[in-house]
Amino acid sequence: MAKARARTTTRKVKDRWKAKNWYTILAPSLFNNVPVAETLAETPESLIGRVTEVSLQDITNDFRKSHIKLLFSIDKIEQNTAHTQLKGHLLTSDYLRRMIRRRKSRVDGVFDVETRDGALLRVKPFAIAEKRIQSSQKKLIRNVMNDVITKEGKTKTLNSFIKDCLDGKTGSEIYKHCKIYYPVKRIEVNKTEIIRLPTVIIEDEKPAEKPEEQPPEPAKEESEVPAEEEIIEGKTETEVPSEKTEIPAEEELTAEDLEKEEKPKKKTKAKTTKKKTTAKKTAKKKKEEAPES
């Protein structure tokens, strides 16, 4: 009897893994709804509120962004797909540890920013100085961080603000303003947390489209009739008009005078050479005649 009861209890136990279904998790519209991961769940309602952690490298295929982690929370389910919204981002601990060194000061800040579309988020930037600095200098850097982040938040929507933080534009903007007061080595946004979602829907400004490049026009066929310059170059001296070949009278006279001047010079050279040869011959004759006498 006991064995039969045990068999009935084992039959009643169900395998929960078989009852579960797979759901594909999609990234928000900021990241073009790229499929990020897959998860198991018994019911779709149990997925709502679940948070997934994804590296930015997996979405953009850029290895330089591997140190950035994105947090997505599931808010809506359609059939076997789960839609998410951005919860925030943070930098990996090994990346932060690589930048911080001994005898260098680190300045951290925590600021609440409200964007143009009514979203509220908490931003945590940090700065690294080249050496140890005073507390008054740290306070000055924090004030500059606060001013820049509040200005950026008022002029931008949530999506554009987050995008600038991930691309490093916000950190470079803070760096430009801090450089006036103290030479900071590096500034980055360590962490962001979205406290309140946007209350007003504002479309992000699209980049201006470049004008379409028109195809280059086909090269015009060269006419068979050659140009005037080519005709003149191809002709012989007889074919060229007489006006161009005629030499002015003054130049001809000068050329003849030069020839007349050169001719007597050549004759004088010939005479000198003849005199030398005759002198050598007479010398030889004298030497031959001397022993005979």
Secondary structure, DSSP 8 states (H G I E B T S, - for coil): -HHHHHHHHHHH---HHHH-EEEEEE--GGGTT-EEEEEEESSGGGGTT-EEEEEHHHHH--GGGTTEEEEEEEEEEETTEEEEEEEEEEE-HHHHHHH--TT--EEE--EEEE-TTS-EEEEEEEEEESS---HHHHHHHHHHHHHHHHHHHHHS-HHHHHHHHHHTHHHHHHHHHHTTTS-EEEEEEEEEEEEE--SS-----------------------SS--HHHHHHHS-TTTS-HHHH---HHHHHHHHHHHHHHHHHHHHHHHHHHHHHHHHHHHHHHHHHHHH-
